[in-house]
């Protein structure tokens, strides 16, 4: 049988990405459907002034994370995204874990979660990719998520003077969230990789999961480290780094090409006092 799909795949692999066609279509309700050379369909929030323009212009978002996923996420494993947004990284990871793997994204905003679920269907991944409307934190509670006017993917559970709207959502610690996933999908949910990007709420996410990590023998965590946000809320970024190490994680800085550089203790003080954000990779086991 003539392999037309294979022919097109080989053809596009030889065309520079900058010259490959990106399909974009407004489909109503402030929603844009886009598809491109990576063969993924994405439903995007047309009101967003951050992620959406980057994906439409460059077909790219947070390339360091995307590149790390391509280098490290293995076939048949489980990927968990805490702060899933419209699901770009979750869908990217799904390409690497395959249909024998499992991808779960927790996204507290109902609007963004619905966009993600539409993308799951469009990419025929509903058998192994799942989205859940939950905030992940340090306790079981019902909280109000602060939302911004034009940065629809950057909602936060921390205070911010730019918040214009709030959305009620349930919050649970990660272990409880994983138990719910297992009960619903009928299969084990044992993450090999977890991504955490929750707009300054990473300390609370860690507090709710750190005891659970003691029982994980092989785990990588990609974490957005925001020391200025932690300091502003009375938390100690240096103590957080020490706590990662105390729970048997190595700490590395994620580079744009997906490689990592080990972060020696001699650099922890400077990083903890910085006003920049950093992408860290925490690893234990393999």
NORLINDA-V652789 format. One record per residue. RES is the residue in one letter. D_CENTER is the distance of its C-alpha to the mean C-alpha in whole Angstrom. Layout:
# NORLINDA-V652789
res=RES d_center=D_CENTER
res=RES d_center=D_CENTER
This chain:
# NORLINDA-V652789
res=X d_center=39
res=X d_center=38
res=X d_center=34
res=X d_center=33
res=X d_center=30
res=X d_center=30
res=X d_center=32
res=X d_center=30
res=X d_center=27
res=X d_center=30
res=X d_center=31
res=X d_center=27
res=X d_center=26
res=X d_center=29
res=X d_center=29
res=X d_center=27
res=X d_center=24
res=X d_center=25
res=X d_center=28
res=X d_center=26
res=X d_center=26
res=X d_center=23
res=X d_center=24
res=X d_center=23
res=X d_center=25
res=X d_center=25
res=X d_center=25
res=X d_center=26
res=X d_center=25
res=X d_center=23
res=X d_center=21
res=X d_center=20
res=X d_center=20
res=X d_center=19
res=X d_center=20
res=X d_center=20
res=X d_center=21
res=X d_center=18
res=X d_center=19
res=X d_center=16
res=X d_center=17
res=X d_center=15
res=X d_center=16
res=X d_center=15
res=X d_center=17
res=X d_center=20
res=X d_center=20
res=X d_center=17
res=X d_center=18
res=X d_center=15
res=X d_center=13
res=X d_center=15
res=X d_center=18
res=X d_center=16
res=X d_center=15
res=X d_center=19
res=X d_center=21
res=X d_center=19
res=X d_center=17
res=X d_center=14
res=X d_center=11
res=X d_center=10
res=X d_center=12
res=X d_center=12
res=X d_center=9
res=X d_center=10
res=X d_center=13
res=X d_center=12
res=X d_center=11
res=X d_center=14
res=X d_center=16
res=X d_center=15
res=X d_center=13
res=X d_center=17
res=X d_center=18
res=X d_center=19
res=X d_center=16
res=X d_center=13
res=X d_center=9
res=X d_center=8
res=X d_center=4
res=X d_center=6
res=X d_center=6
res=X d_center=5
res=X d_center=7
res=X d_center=9
res=X d_center=7
res=X d_center=8
res=X d_center=5
res=X d_center=6
res=X d_center=10
res=X d_center=10
res=X d_center=10
res=X d_center=12
res=X d_center=14
res=X d_center=15
res=X d_center=15
res=X d_center=17
res=X d_center=19
res=X d_center=20
res=X d_center=17
res=X d_center=14
res=X d_center=11
res=X d_center=10
res=X d_center=7
res=X d_center=9
res=X d_center=9
res=X d_center=13
res=X d_center=14
res=X d_center=16
res=X d_center=16
res=X d_center=13
res=X d_center=13
res=X d_center=16
res=X d_center=15
res=X d_center=12
res=X d_center=15
res=X d_center=17
res=X d_center=15
res=X d_center=15
res=X d_center=19
res=X d_center=20
res=X d_center=18
res=X d_center=20
res=X d_center=17
res=X d_center=18
res=X d_center=20
res=X d_center=16
res=X d_center=13
res=X d_center=13
res=X d_center=12
res=X d_center=13
res=X d_center=14
res=X d_center=14
res=X d_center=13
res=X d_center=13
res=X d_center=15
res=X d_center=18
res=X d_center=21
res=X d_center=21
res=X d_center=22
res=X d_center=22
res=X d_center=21
res=X d_center=21
res=X d_center=18
res=X d_center=19
res=X d_center=18
res=X d_center=19
res=X d_center=21
res=X d_center=20
res=X d_center=16
res=X d_center=15
res=X d_center=11
res=X d_center=12
res=X d_center=14
res=X d_center=15
res=X d_center=17
res=X d_center=18
res=X d_center=21
res=X d_center=22
res=X d_center=25
res=X d_center=23
res=X d_center=22
res=X d_center=24
res=X d_center=23
res=X d_center=22
res=X d_center=20
res=X d_center=21
res=X d_center=19
res=X d_center=19
res=X d_center=17
res=X d_center=17
res=X d_center=17
res=X d_center=14
res=X d_center=17
res=X d_center=19
res=X d_center=16
res=X d_center=16
res=X d_center=19
res=X d_center=19
res=X d_center=17
res=X d_center=20
res=X d_center=22
res=X d_center=21
res=X d_center=20
res=X d_center=23
res=X d_center=22
res=X d_center=20
res=X d_center=17
res=X d_center=16
res=X d_center=13
res=X d_center=14
res=X d_center=10
res=X d_center=8
res=X d_center=5
res=X d_center=6
res=X d_center=6
res=X d_center=9
res=X d_center=12
res=X d_center=14
res=X d_center=14
res=X d_center=12
res=X d_center=16
res=X d_center=16
res=X d_center=13
res=X d_center=15
res=X d_center=18
res=X d_center=18
res=X d_center=16
res=X d_center=18
res=X d_center=21
res=X d_center=20
res=X d_center=18
res=X d_center=22
res=X d_center=22
res=X d_center=20
res=X d_center=22
res=X d_center=19
res=X d_center=15
res=X d_center=13
res=X d_center=10
res=X d_center=8
res=X d_center=9
res=X d_center=10
res=X d_center=13
res=X d_center=15
res=X d_center=19
res=X d_center=21
res=X d_center=19
res=X d_center=19
res=X d_center=23
res=X d_center=24
res=X d_center=23
res=X d_center=25
res=X d_center=23
res=X d_center=24
res=X d_center=21
res=X d_center=23
res=X d_center=24
res=X d_center=20
res=X d_center=20
res=X d_center=23
res=X d_center=22
res=X d_center=19
res=X d_center=22
res=X d_center=24
res=X d_center=22
res=X d_center=22
res=X d_center=19
res=X d_center=20
res=X d_center=18
res=X d_center=18
res=X d_center=17
res=X d_center=14
res=X d_center=17
res=X d_center=16
res=X d_center=17
res=X d_center=15
res=X d_center=18
res=X d_center=18
res=X d_center=21
res=X d_center=22
res=X d_center=22
res=X d_center=25
res=X d_center=26
res=X d_center=29
res=X d_center=26
res=X d_center=24
res=X d_center=27
res=X d_center=26
res=X d_center=22
res=X d_center=22
res=X d_center=25
res=X d_center=23
res=X d_center=22
res=X d_center=19
res=X d_center=16
res=X d_center=14
res=X d_center=12
res=X d_center=13
res=X d_center=13
res=X d_center=15
res=X d_center=17
res=X d_center=19
res=X d_center=21
res=X d_center=21
